[in-house]
Amino acid sequence: MIQAALIGAGKRGMFAYGPYALNRPDEIQFIAVAEPNEERRNRFAKLHSIPADRQFASWEELMAKPKLCEALLICTMDREHYAPTMAALDKGYHILLEKPMSHDPLEAIRIAEKAEETKRILTVCHGMRYNTYSSELKRLVDAKLIGDIMTIQWTENVGHEHYAISFVRGNWRNSQESSSMILQKSCHDMDMLQWLIGAKCTKVSSFGNLTYFRPENAPAGSTDRCTDGCAVEHECPFSAIKLYYNTKTGSWGSAVSLDNSLEARMKALKEGPYGRCVFHSDNDVVDHQVVNLEFENQATVSFTMSGFTKNQARTFKVMGTKGEIRGTRDANEIEINYFNGKQERYYPQQVSGGHQGSDVLIMRDFIAQVKSGNLHSKTSAIESARSHMIAFAAEHSRVTGKTIDLDEYIEQIKSGAAAVENP
């Protein structure tokens, strides 16, 4: 069994990774937690029987102590990744780091270089690499059943409900407080595409805007909050009352309030960010974006991210010299259409757990790494940094209107000559 500490007891730390220790106490035990929110800190500490002297209001307090354990999970907000990660690497911790590595490209590079320098495990939570569906897709691509990849169409259907709660009302609504949409939500996709193609990305271009979720599109009779007597709340598909209060399952409830009672949820809607009208928030991240990629082996990618979809799922078509692979991850089906007329379907074994089992599998892999001392995971820090650079370059292209040479962009970042531009 390994011992671990958690920095950031938010939704990911609390509900994605924390439960693994409760279900597998023979594999990992959380012995410390650092979280500024007292309610979340107390809840995590109670769940994991963490004593009072191992509960910290900040990561700085935890780092001020001698090294407490082998592993550290960093699940803070995007702009709070760099400092604790660098300090923890110096302290000798092995780290599981939530994505993105940082909101800043130079910080992402420095984190990767620091992990290499200190010879510590640093696994970035690119969960898509770990689920059985993605692993099967990678196996089929590497087996060259469809020959060499020529081009990929890849779509991230964010889902209108998910987009509204996370990127209009929630923690990732404003790039000045978190990071760009393409980095925060789609660094997974950039990583997957780099992994599948198995070559360096060389050029990036991108287009997109925040078009719909703006004050000028607010319907007549709307109010700043859904709870303020909005005249169109009953008909609005983004009504906070319908989505976060009048729900039996409370599917988004843990984001709105840790206390799942109706009283607590209504209080949160009246006072917190999740009750705001989607047209009267302080959001600035794009609601749709396309990215074009070229790789050194001349493979090309057309990627689309959209908040205007009914369902939340990734869909794709990988086109090769001998056939094509189609899939929708949530359907757990992979279809191969060969040019000779043959067709095959694959249904990967499924694993229970969040994100189609990714949360469980990434924890399992990280624990095995720490136990063995193996520094090479499915996604190394250097490789993660490279896929992050694709997302940073995409945002740079979107804002400047330029096609980005990725190697030149990375060199400019390192020399301090380039910066990620925000809207």
C-alpha positions as CSV (number, residue, x, y, z in Angstrom):
1,M,0.0,0.0,0.0
2,I,1.2,3.5,-0.7
3,Q,0.4,6.7,1.2
4,A,-0.7,9.8,-0.5
5,A,-1.7,13.4,0.2
6,L,-4.3,15.5,-1.7
7,I,-4.0,19.1,-2.7
8,G,-7.4,20.4,-3.8
9,A,-10.5,18.6,-2.5
10,G,-12.8,19.8,-5.2
11,K,-15.0,17.7,-7.5
12,R,-12.1,15.8,-9.1
13,G,-10.1,15.2,-5.9
14,M,-13.2,14.4,-3.8
15,F,-15.3,12.3,-6.2
16,A,-12.9,11.0,-9.0
17,Y,-9.8,9.9,-7.1
18,G,-10.7,9.9,-3.5
19,P,-13.2,7.0,-3.8
20,Y,-10.5,4.7,-5.2
21,A,-8.7,4.8,-1.8
22,L,-12.0,4.0,0.0
23,N,-12.7,1.1,-2.3
24,R,-9.1,-0.2,-2.4
25,P,-7.6,0.6,1.0
26,D,-5.0,-2.2,0.5
27,E,-3.6,-0.1,-2.4
28,I,-3.6,3.5,-1.3
29,Q,-4.4,5.6,1.7
30,F,-4.8,9.3,1.9
31,I,-3.0,10.6,5.0
32,A,-3.2,14.4,4.5
33,V,-5.3,17.0,2.7
34,A,-4.7,20.6,1.8
35,E,-7.9,22.6,0.8
36,P,-8.8,26.2,1.6
37,N,-12.5,25.5,1.6
38,E,-13.2,24.3,5.2
39,E,-16.4,22.4,4.3
40,R,-14.6,20.4,1.5
41,R,-11.5,19.9,3.6
42,N,-13.5,18.6,6.6
43,R,-15.5,16.3,4.4
44,F,-12.5,14.7,2.7
45,A,-10.7,14.4,6.0
46,K,-13.7,12.7,7.6
47,L,-14.1,10.2,4.7
48,H,-10.5,9.2,4.8
49,S,-10.0,9.4,8.6
50,I,-7.3,12.1,8.3
51,P,-6.2,13.5,11.7
52,A,-6.4,17.2,12.5
53,D,-2.7,17.7,12.3
54,R,-2.7,16.5,8.7
55,Q,-5.4,18.9,7.5
56,F,-4.1,22.0,5.9
57,A,-5.8,25.2,4.7
58,S,-3.2,25.7,2.0
59,W,-0.7,23.7,0.0
60,E,2.0,26.0,1.4
61,E,1.3,24.6,4.9
62,L,1.5,21.1,3.6
63,M,4.8,21.8,1.9
64,A,6.2,23.4,5.0
65,K,6.2,20.0,6.6
66,P,8.8,17.3,6.1
67,K,7.8,14.9,3.3
68,L,4.8,13.1,4.5
69,C,4.3,10.2,2.0
70,E,5.4,8.9,-1.4
71,A,2.7,10.4,-3.6
72,L,0.8,13.6,-4.1
73,L,-2.4,14.3,-6.1
74,I,-2.7,17.9,-7.2
75,C,-6.3,18.7,-8.1
76,T,-6.4,22.5,-7.7
77,M,-7.7,25.0,-10.2
78,D,-5.7,25.5,-13.5
79,R,-3.8,28.6,-12.3
80,E,-2.9,26.9,-9.0
81,H,-0.9,23.9,-10.5
82,Y,2.5,25.3,-11.2
83,A,3.7,26.4,-7.7
84,P,2.7,23.4,-5.7
85,T,3.9,21.0,-8.4
86,M,7.4,22.6,-8.6
87,A,7.6,22.6,-4.8
88,A,6.5,19.0,-4.5
89,L,9.0,17.8,-7.1
90,D,11.8,19.5,-5.1
91,K,10.4,17.8,-2.0
92,G,10.7,14.4,-3.7
93,Y,7.0,13.6,-4.2
94,H,5.7,11.5,-7.1
95,I,2.8,13.4,-8.6
96,L,-0.6,12.8,-10.2
97,L,-1.4,16.2,-11.7
98,E,-4.9,17.2,-13.0
99,K,-5.0,18.7,-16.5
100,P,-4.1,21.2,-17.8
101,M,-0.6,21.2,-16.4
102,S,-0.8,25.0,-16.3
103,H,-2.6,27.9,-17.9
104,D,0.8,29.2,-19.1
105,P,2.8,27.4,-21.8
106,L,6.2,28.2,-20.2
107,E,5.1,26.8,-16.9
108,A,3.9,23.6,-18.6
109,I,7.4,23.2,-20.1
110,R,9.1,23.9,-16.9
111,I,7.0,21.4,-15.0
112,A,7.9,18.7,-17.5
113,E,11.6,19.6,-17.4
114,K,11.6,19.7,-13.6
115,A,10.1,16.2,-13.5
116,E,12.8,14.9,-15.8
117,E,15.5,16.7,-13.7
118,T,14.3,15.4,-10.3
119,K,13.6,11.9,-11.7
120,R,10.1,11.9,-10.1
121,I,7.0,10.4,-11.6
122,L,4.7,13.1,-12.9
123,T,1.6,11.7,-14.6
124,V,-0.9,14.2,-16.1
125,C,-4.5,13.2,-15.9
126,H,-5.1,12.6,-19.6
127,G,-7.7,10.1,-18.6
128,M,-8.8,9.3,-22.2
129,R,-5.5,7.4,-22.7
130,Y,-6.4,5.0,-19.9
131,N,-10.0,3.9,-20.7
132,T,-10.4,0.6,-22.4
133,Y,-12.1,2.2,-25.4
134,S,-9.2,4.4,-26.2
135,S,-6.7,1.6,-25.7
136,E,-8.6,-0.6,-28.1
137,L,-8.7,2.2,-30.7
138,K,-5.0,2.8,-30.3
139,R,-4.3,-1.0,-30.8
140,L,-6.4,-1.1,-34.0
141,V,-4.6,2.0,-35.4
142,D,-1.2,0.7,-34.5
143,A,-2.0,-2.7,-36.1
144,K,-2.4,-0.7,-39.3
145,L,-5.7,-2.5,-40.1
146,I,-6.7,0.6,-42.1
147,G,-3.1,1.2,-43.3
148,D,-1.5,4.6,-42.7
149,I,-3.5,7.4,-41.3
150,M,-4.2,10.2,-43.8
151,T,-6.6,12.3,-41.9
152,I,-8.9,12.4,-38.9
153,Q,-12.2,14.1,-38.2
154,W,-12.6,14.5,-34.4
155,T,-15.5,16.2,-32.6
156,E,-15.9,17.0,-29.0
157,N,-19.6,17.4,-28.4
158,V,-19.4,19.2,-25.1
159,G,-23.2,19.0,-24.5
160,H,-25.3,22.1,-23.8
161,E,-25.9,21.2,-20.2
162,H,-22.2,20.5,-19.5
163,Y,-21.1,23.6,-21.3
164,A,-23.6,25.8,-19.4
165,I,-22.6,24.6,-15.9
166,S,-18.8,24.4,-16.4
167,F,-18.0,27.0,-19.0
168,V,-20.7,29.7,-18.6
169,R,-21.5,29.5,-14.9
170,G,-18.8,27.4,-13.4
171,N,-15.1,27.4,-12.6
172,W,-13.9,27.4,-16.2
173,R,-16.1,30.2,-17.6
174,N,-13.5,32.9,-17.6
175,S,-10.0,32.5,-19.1
176,Q,-8.5,35.2,-16.8
177,E,-9.5,33.0,-13.8
178,S,-8.8,29.6,-15.4
179,S,-7.6,29.0,-18.9
180,S,-8.8,29.0,-22.5
181,M,-11.6,26.6,-23.5
182,I,-9.4,24.7,-26.0
183,L,-6.8,24.1,-23.3
184,Q,-9.0,23.3,-20.4
185,K,-11.5,21.1,-22.1
186,S,-9.7,19.8,-25.2
187,C,-6.1,19.2,-24.1
188,H,-7.4,15.6,-23.7
189,D,-8.3,15.6,-27.4
190,M,-5.0,17.1,-28.5
191,D,-3.2,14.5,-26.5
192,M,-5.3,11.7,-28.0
193,L,-4.7,12.9,-31.5
194,Q,-1.0,13.1,-31.0
195,W,-1.0,9.6,-29.4
196,L,-3.0,8.0,-32.2
197,I,-1.0,9.5,-35.0
198,G,2.3,8.8,-33.3
199,A,4.1,11.8,-34.9
200,K,5.0,15.4,-34.0
201,C,2.4,18.1,-34.8
202,T,4.1,20.7,-37.0
203,K,1.4,23.3,-37.9
204,V,-1.8,24.6,-36.2
205,S,-4.6,26.9,-37.2
206,S,-7.8,27.7,-35.4
207,F,-11.0,29.7,-35.5
208,G,-13.8,30.2,-33.0
209,N,-15.7,32.7,-30.9
210,L,-18.0,33.3,-27.9
211,T,-21.1,33.9,-30.1
212,Y,-24.3,32.9,-28.3
213,F,-23.9,33.2,-24.5
214,R,-23.7,37.0,-24.4
215,P,-26.0,39.7,-22.9
216,E,-27.3,40.8,-26.3
217,N,-28.8,37.4,-26.9
218,A,-30.7,37.4,-23.6
219,P,-34.5,36.9,-24.2
220,A,-36.9,39.6,-23.3
221,G,-38.0,39.2,-19.7
222,S,-34.8,37.5,-18.5
223,T,-33.2,38.5,-15.2
224,D,-29.6,38.3,-13.9
225,R,-30.5,35.1,-12.0
226,C,-33.0,32.3,-12.7
227,T,-34.3,32.8,-9.2
228,D,-35.1,36.5,-9.7
229,G,-38.5,35.9,-11.3
230,C,-37.3,35.5,-14.8
231,A,-40.3,35.6,-17.2
232,V,-38.9,32.9,-19.5
233,E,-37.3,30.5,-17.0
234,H,-40.0,27.9,-17.5
235,E,-39.2,27.6,-21.2
236,C,-35.4,28.1,-21.0
237,P,-33.4,25.0,-21.7
238,F,-30.6,26.4,-19.5
239,S,-32.8,27.2,-16.5
240,A,-30.7,26.7,-13.3
241,I,-33.8,25.7,-11.4
242,K,-34.6,22.9,-13.8
243,L,-31.1,21.7,-14.2
244,Y,-29.7,22.0,-10.7
245,Y,-32.7,22.2,-8.3
246,N,-35.7,20.3,-9.7
247,T,-33.8,17.1,-10.4
248,K,-34.3,13.8,-8.7
249,T,-30.8,12.6,-9.4
250,G,-29.0,15.9,-8.9
251,S,-26.6,15.0,-11.6
252,W,-24.9,18.4,-11.5
253,G,-25.7,18.8,-7.8
254,S,-22.2,18.2,-6.4
255,A,-20.9,21.1,-8.4
256,V,-23.6,23.5,-7.1
257,S,-23.5,22.4,-3.5
258,L,-21.9,19.7,-1.4
259,D,-25.0,19.6,0.6
260,N,-27.5,17.9,-1.7
261,S,-30.6,19.1,0.1
262,L,-33.1,21.3,-1.8
263,E,-32.7,24.1,0.8
264,A,-28.9,24.1,0.3
265,R,-29.2,23.9,-3.5
266,M,-31.7,26.9,-3.6
267,K,-29.4,28.9,-1.4
268,A,-26.5,28.2,-3.8
269,L,-28.5,29.2,-6.8
270,K,-29.6,32.5,-5.2
271,E,-26.1,33.4,-3.9
272,G,-23.5,31.5,-6.0
273,P,-22.5,31.5,-9.7
274,Y,-24.6,28.5,-10.7
275,G,-27.9,30.5,-10.4
276,R,-26.8,33.2,-12.9
277,C,-28.5,33.6,-16.3
278,V,-26.3,32.1,-19.0
279,F,-26.7,35.4,-20.9
280,H,-25.7,37.5,-17.9
281,S,-22.6,35.9,-16.6
282,D,-18.9,37.0,-16.7
283,N,-17.9,34.2,-19.1
284,D,-15.5,34.9,-21.9
285,V,-14.4,31.4,-23.2
286,V,-15.5,30.4,-26.7
287,D,-18.7,28.4,-27.2
288,H,-17.4,26.8,-30.5
289,Q,-14.0,26.3,-32.0
290,V,-12.3,24.4,-34.9
291,V,-8.7,23.5,-35.0
292,N,-6.7,22.2,-38.0
293,L,-3.5,20.2,-37.4
294,E,-0.7,18.9,-39.7
295,F,1.8,16.3,-38.5
296,E,5.3,15.6,-39.6
297,N,4.1,12.4,-41.4
298,Q,1.7,14.6,-43.4
299,A,-1.4,13.3,-41.6
300,T,-4.0,16.0,-41.0
301,V,-6.7,16.6,-38.4
302,S,-9.9,18.6,-38.4
303,F,-11.1,19.0,-34.8
304,T,-14.3,20.6,-33.7
305,M,-15.4,21.6,-30.2
306,S,-19.0,22.7,-29.7
307,G,-21.2,23.6,-26.7
308,F,-24.2,23.3,-29.0
309,T,-24.9,19.6,-28.9
310,K,-27.7,17.5,-27.2
311,N,-25.4,14.8,-25.9
312,Q,-22.0,14.9,-24.3
313,A,-19.7,12.5,-26.3
314,R,-16.7,12.4,-28.6
315,T,-17.2,11.2,-32.2
316,F,-14.5,10.5,-34.8
317,K,-13.6,9.1,-38.1
318,V,-10.0,8.0,-38.7
319,M,-9.3,7.7,-42.4
320,G,-6.4,5.5,-43.6
321,T,-5.1,4.1,-46.9
322,K,-7.0,0.8,-46.5
323,G,-10.2,1.8,-44.8
324,E,-11.7,4.0,-42.1
325,I,-12.5,3.6,-38.4
326,R,-15.6,5.3,-37.0
327,G,-16.7,5.6,-33.4
328,T,-18.7,7.3,-30.6
329,R,-17.0,6.7,-27.4
330,D,-20.1,6.6,-25.2
331,A,-21.7,3.9,-27.5
332,N,-18.6,1.7,-26.8
333,E,-18.6,0.6,-30.4
334,I,-15.7,0.9,-32.9
335,E,-16.6,0.3,-36.5
336,I,-14.0,-0.5,-39.2
337,N,-15.0,-0.2,-42.9
338,Y,-12.4,-1.6,-45.2
339,F,-12.2,-0.4,-48.8
340,N,-12.6,-4.1,-50.0
341,G,-16.1,-4.1,-48.6
342,K,-15.4,-6.0,-45.3
343,Q,-16.8,-4.5,-42.1
344,E,-15.8,-5.2,-38.5
345,R,-17.2,-4.0,-35.1
346,Y,-15.4,-4.1,-31.8
347,Y,-16.9,-3.7,-28.3
348,P,-14.1,-3.0,-25.8
349,Q,-14.4,-4.5,-22.3
350,Q,-15.8,-1.8,-20.0
351,V,-14.6,-0.8,-16.5
352,S,-16.9,0.8,-14.0
353,G,-16.0,4.3,-12.7
354,G,-16.1,7.9,-13.9
355,H,-15.2,8.8,-17.5
356,Q,-15.8,5.3,-18.7
357,G,-13.5,3.9,-16.1
358,S,-10.6,6.3,-16.8
359,D,-10.6,7.7,-13.2
360,V,-10.2,4.2,-11.8
361,L,-7.6,3.0,-14.4
362,I,-5.4,6.1,-14.1
363,M,-5.3,5.7,-10.3
364,R,-4.5,2.0,-10.8
365,D,-1.6,2.8,-13.2
366,F,-0.3,5.6,-11.0
367,I,-0.2,3.4,-7.9
368,A,1.6,0.7,-9.8
369,Q,4.1,3.2,-11.0
370,V,4.9,4.5,-7.6
371,K,5.3,1.0,-6.2
372,S,7.7,0.0,-9.0
373,G,9.5,3.3,-9.3
374,N,8.8,3.2,-13.1
375,L,9.2,6.8,-14.3
376,H,7.4,6.1,-17.7
377,S,3.7,6.1,-17.7
378,K,1.3,6.0,-20.6
379,T,1.8,9.8,-20.8
380,S,5.2,11.2,-19.8
381,A,5.5,14.8,-18.6
382,I,7.4,15.8,-21.7
383,E,4.8,14.2,-24.0
384,S,2.0,15.9,-22.1
385,A,3.7,19.2,-22.4
386,R,4.0,18.7,-26.2
387,S,0.3,18.0,-26.6
388,H,-0.5,21.0,-24.3
389,M,1.6,23.2,-26.7
390,I,-0.8,22.2,-29.5
391,A,-3.7,23.6,-27.5
392,F,-1.7,26.8,-26.6
393,A,-0.8,27.2,-30.3
394,A,-4.5,26.7,-31.3
395,E,-5.6,29.5,-29.0
396,H,-2.7,31.7,-30.2
397,S,-3.9,31.1,-33.8
398,R,-7.5,31.8,-32.9
399,V,-6.7,35.2,-31.4
400,T,-4.0,36.3,-33.9
401,G,-5.5,34.7,-37.1
402,K,-2.1,33.2,-37.9
403,T,-1.1,29.6,-38.8
404,I,1.4,28.5,-36.2
405,D,4.6,26.6,-36.8
406,L,4.6,24.6,-33.6
407,D,8.4,24.1,-33.2
408,E,8.9,27.9,-33.7
409,Y,6.2,28.7,-31.3
410,I,7.7,26.5,-28.6
411,E,11.1,28.1,-29.1
412,Q,9.5,31.5,-28.8
413,I,7.9,30.5,-25.6
414,K,11.2,29.3,-24.2
415,S,12.9,32.5,-25.2
416,G,10.1,34.6,-23.8
417,A,9.2,36.1,-27.1
418,A,5.7,34.7,-27.3
419,A,2.7,34.8,-25.0
420,V,-0.7,33.2,-25.0
421,E,-3.1,35.9,-25.9
422,N,-6.5,36.0,-24.2
423,P,-9.7,37.6,-25.6
